[in-house]
């Protein structure tokens, strides 16, 4: 790795490990499993393999919201995947998600197990499976899907862009940080202008669009993502803050954020979830690895 301002990319890129940074030990330019490891399977039809990153939170929040609505079929087992340890490269996980990213879901409710990967795809799959949190009206449904896919395309600039270069990169690169800070603030302005006239992303009703966007942009404006709130002056986005706080107060959101969490206060961690009662009976031995 060179820090020289005169650096020019070589004609042919070659992998020179380690690349540095927090995730250097697991980053690589090839796909596939690195080791044999079967995934555990619990007693519920829905088996989730994840970690409480923003993308992971989307699915656990969705499942808790479905349960709160009375959909008993949404009961699930949530198994912890430690991405810093490379669990996502185990053979069992790669069979569920060949892209080796969390979250990944196996639906065993039918005659044949069905894998679902990519967080946006999982949200849409669950919404359609249970007929919930996705508007039926064609106009509102289209609007929800507009914002769902907006998030899927936009969040990488916040996460792998600003988040990486601002928080995790082994060296601070002014150009990269400025570039992604500018784009992140533009995205926040997009949200703020939209939410000035809407209670939720698709209109009056809470939907999978909100569930997709909130773990990234809601946590950001609430000062719970990359410690970048002051840097980005997030207080400028009052409509996003109002929306973010309203969603944060939902009981299902509070529960969903705890699942597969391995950082922060112990009382906010439920590293694995196998029954709704786990939230009430959580003890020290359940939150300590």
N, C-alpha and C positions, 0 to 999 in steps of 0.2 A: 504494500500500500504506500502510495506517495502523497505527500501533502503539498507538493510543489504547485504554484499557480501556473507553471508552464507545462503541467502534465497534459499529454495527449494520449488518447486511447490507442492501444496497439492495433495492428491490422487484424489480428486474431486473438480473441479473449481466451485466457486460460485460467483455470481454477487454481489459485495459490492459497490453500488453507494454512492457518486460520485467517479469516477475514477481519477479526477483531470485533469488539462489541459484545453485548450481553448474550446474543444468540449465535455467536460464532461456532459453538460446538455442535449445533444442530443444522446450521444452514449448509446447503449443498445444492449443486446444479443438476441433480438427478432425482428421479422419483423411485417409488418402490419401497419395500420393507428392508429394514436393516437387521431385523432379528425376528425369531419366531416367538409369538406370544398370542395366545387366544384371549378373546375378550370375555369377561364375565357376563352372565345372563341372570337377571333376577326374575321375580315372579310376575311382573306386570307385562302386558303386551308391548308397551313402549319402553325401549331401552335407549338411554341417552348416554353418550360418551363425550365428555366435555370438560371445560374449565371456565371459570367465571370471568373471562375476558368480556369486553363489550359484545362480541359476537356470541359468546356462550350465554350471556345473560338474556339475550333475545329469546332463546328457546325455553329456558327455565321460567322466565316471566310469562311467556305464552302458555305454557303448560299449567302454571299456577292460576292464571286468569281463566283458563278453560275449566279447571276444577272448581273455581269460585262460582262459575256460572252453572254448575251442577252436572258437568259432563264427566261422569264417573269413569268412562273409558279412557280418559286422559291421564289416569294414574300411571306413574312412571318410576323407573329406577334410573338414577343419575349416577354414573360411574366417573370417577375423577381420572382425567388424562393430564398428566404432568408434561406439558410441552417442552419445558426446559430440560427434562430428562430424556426426551425423544420418544415418549410413549406413543406418539402419533405415527411412528415408523414401525410399530409392531405389526406383524403379519395380519392379525385379526382386525386391527384398526384400518389398515390399508384396504382390506376387503370391503369394509363399509364405506370408506372414503379414499379412493385412489389418489386424491390430492393431498392427503395427510394433513388436513386442517380440521380443527374443531370449530363448531360442534358437528357430531354425526349421530344419526338416529336410525335405529332398527325398529320397524313396526312388525310385530309378530302376531298381530290380531287376525290375520287372514290365513288361508291355507298354505301360503308361501311367504317367508320373511321378505320384507321389502326395505331396502336401504334408501335413506334420504340424506343427502349432504348439501352443503351450502346453506347458511343460516336463512337467507331469504326464501329459498326453496322449501325449507322445513316449515317456516311460518305459513307460507301459502298452502302447503300440504295439510297442515293441521287445521287451518281455517276451513278448508274445503271438506276435510274429513268429518269435522264436527259441526259444520255450518254455523260458524261463530266468528266474530271479530273481523269480518269482511262484509261490507255492505252488499245487500241484494240489489238495490237500485243500480241500474247500469252506470249512471253518471257518477254516483258516489263510489261504486266499485272501481271504476276506471281511475278515479282520482286517488283512491287508496293504493292501487297498483302503480300509478305514476310515482308516488312518493316512496313506495317500497323499493322500486328499482332505482330511484334517485339515490337512495341511501346506499345501495349496493355499489353504485358507480362512484359516489362521492366520498364515502368514508375512507377508502384507501389513501386519499390525499391527507386526511387527518391522522390516520393510524400509521401506515407504513411511510408516510411522508413526514408531516410535522412531528408526530409522536416519536418516530425513529431518530430523526436528526436533532430534535430538541432534547430528548430525554435519554436515548440509548446509544447513539453513535459514539465511538471511541474518540472522535475528534469533532469539534464544533465547526461546521462549514457555513459561513455567513450566507453565501448565495442560496444554499439548500434550505436553510431555516427561513430566510426571508421569502423565498418562493412559496414554500408550503404554508407559512403564516398568512401570506396574502390570500392564498386560495381558501384556507380555512375560514378567514374572516369574511370572504365573499360568500361562502356557503352559509355561515351564520346569518348574514344579511338576507340571503334568500329565504331562510326559515323565518327570520324575524318579520319580514314584509308579509309573508304568507299568513303567519299566525296573528298578525294585527287584525285580520278579519275572520279568523276561524278559531274555534275552541280547540279543535284537534286537526290533525293533518288532512283528513278527508272530509272535514266539515264539523258537524255537531257531535258525531259519534267517535269514540275511541276505537281504534282498529289496529291491524297488524302494521300499518304504516307508522303509527306512534311507537309500537313495540320495537320496530326495527331501528328507528331513529334515536329514541331516547337513550339507550345505553351509551351511545357515542356522544351525541350533541347535548343531551340532557346532563349527563355526568360532567361534560366539559364546562358548561356554564355554571354548574353547581360546585365547581372547584374540585372535582373528584377524578379528573383524568389528566395525566401527565403533569400535574401541578402547573398548568399553563394558563390558568384563568387571568391572573394579573398581567402576564405577558401579552395576552390577546385582548385585554380590556373587555372582558365578556359582559361587564355591567351595561355596556351600550345596547345589549340585545334584550330589552325588557320583556318583549313578547315571548321570546324563547324561554326566559327565566320563569315567567308565569306558567307557561305550559309545562316546563320541566318540573317545577315544584308540585304542580297538581298531580302529575303522574307519579312522582316519588312518594306521595302520600297514600297511594293505593296499596292495600294490604297484600295483594298478590304480587305486586312489584317488590315490596319489601321482602317477601319470602323468596321470590325468584332470584333476587340478587345474592342471597345467602348460599344458594346451592352451588357446589363445586368451587367454593371460594377458599383460597389458601393464603390470603393476605388480609391485613387490617385487624381490627379487634376480634378476639376469639368468639365473642358472643354474636358476631355477624357472619360466622363461618359455619356452614354445614357441608363438609367436604364430600360426603356422599348422601344421597337421599333415596330411601326405599319405601317410605310410607309417609303419609301426611302427618302422622303423630311424631315424626322425627323433629319437627320444629318445636313441639311442646316438650319433648322428653330429652332434648339435646343436652348432653353432659360433657364434661371436660374430655373424657376419653373419646367422644365422637368428633371433636374438633381438632384434636391433636393427632398428627400423623403417626 
